[in-house]
Amino acid sequence: MRKKISLLCLMLATIGMLGACSSKSASIGQESETKSLTFVSNFPSDTLDPQLNYTTVRAGIAETLVKVNEQLQIEPWLAKKWKTEDNGTTWIFEIRDGITFQNGKVLNAEAVKHSLERTIKENEAMKSALKMKEMKASGQILTITTTEPLATLPSELVHPNTAIIDVDTSDIKSKPVGTGPFKVASFKPDNEMKVKKYKEYWGGEPKLDEVVLTFNDDENARTSALQSGEADIVYRPAIESLNTLKQDSSIVVDIQPSLRNQMLFYNSRQEAFKDKNVRKAFDVLLNPKDVVDTGLAGQGSPAKGPFLESLDFSNNQKTKTYGPSEAQKYLEKAGYILKDGKAIKNGKQLSFKLVTYPYRPELPLMSQMLQSEAKKIGVKIDIQQVENMDEYMTTKDDWGIVTYSLVTAPRGDAGYFFNALYMEGGAFNVGHFHEPALISIINELNKTVDQKQRNKLARQAGEIAEKETLHSSIVHPNNFVAYKDNVKNWVTTKSEYYVITKDLDVK
């Protein structure tokens, strides 16, 4: 950290330049060190509205009723405890005492109710997932009644979009008020945010005084920021820089297997992708090992399904044969004939738009690999990069495939994945598939509390999704973070939900 003279800080502050001096602050009769840290990520944030963006939870501004630990088990957070009645249609949550929002307002069940009401009003996907019929608040007791038995409600309330905020504040998009260890000082959409510690935080005073979070989708720029000393922590530096960073004694590189899956989503509203055999052709066109070696520089593993094989609900998928010749067989089953180097059916070449996005740089590369292999079987793919993939794929139907990086089991359970991808109103049901047998199993999964039975149902659901090739799982990328060796208590979380915490510190 740079050391600055306190008097200079005060002088600069008087002319609106406090941001230029953040490592020292003055106290009566002495100088005291201000602990500041800069974090650079690839998480784009055009809003801090927690109902629309994860950044508010990641930055330690707001919290949810329930959280997930590193063993992927849910545990209490703002809710002290909970229980269910009426076979999972009535849930009773006890909100912790002694918690205040960052504006001093007391957190009670009524405040939680108002926040969750806003969640289901502003976020259609969360409205579908939570299935709320009614909420009642009395003191610290919140009673939620769902439209149907929902064994996974506590798990759903881990989602960052359910973060609890004071809904009466005037500017939720730029300055939401939560209960977390840090409060918003300033925010520039898709550029920079500054947060300062909330001294009265219920979990204990944060160790850092302030954190600067900047957003940059250029992995090389993120790496350079760390090497030059402009950043203390960099989320996902350039893959090719990892070996160099490891050789720098002043930098720590943390690499962990992630819960992500780099996937292909298919759009059944495009005529070609209504045919299962066309989907199967692209399911086997790319060899996942080649994607790991080329697209991820070895930082990942081939995916044999949506979930890591180590998870109990991962279904055992058959070993596949990959490559253009295998893909060609499925195209022939779909009625395509290779003529003059083109896959032809009804006199037209199979062609479509593939959409990807830049802030996961391995995805555009994977898209190019798919495009190259598709050319070998006579398929024409046009690649388009977009900045806001979620908005694009949920509002437009002009694409055939999207490449997407999805955390498939962020709460240590399969329910999120299957509900999000295959149920009506699901956040990622962009393929618009309707498989009655799969929906029936998911409905049963949503009602089932026993974990062994849930795992069995999840495996059955996975088998149907695989048989019908409703999506393609390509690779599980590693998660990697690099930071200066003076940073203390950094944790690279599996869920990627919790980034800036009260315990994060600098020496």
Secondary structure, DSSP 8 states (H G I E B T S, - for coil): -----HHHHHHHHHTT-GGG--SEEEETTEEEE--EEEEEES---S---TTT-SHHHHTTS-B-SEEE-TTS-EEESSEEEEEEEGGGTEEEEEE-SS-B-TTS-B--HHHHHHHHHHHHHH-HHHHHHH-EEEEEEETTEEEEEESS--TTHHHHTTSGGG-B--TTSS-TTTS---SSSEEEEEEETTTEEEEEE-TT-TT---S-SEEEEEE---HHHHHHHHHHTS-SEEES--GGGHHHHHT-TTEEEEEEE-SEEEEEEE-TTSGGGGSHHHHHHHHHHS-HHHIIIIISTT-EEE-SSSS-TTSTT---------SHHHHHHHHHHTT-EEETTEEEETTEE-EEEEEE-TTSTHHHHHHHHHHHHHHHTT-EEEEEE-S-HHHHHHH----SEEEEEEES-TTSSSHHHHHHHHSTT-TT-TT----HHHHHHHHHHHH---HHHHHHHHHHHHHHHHHHTSEEEEEEEEEEEEEETTEES----SSS---S-TT-EE-
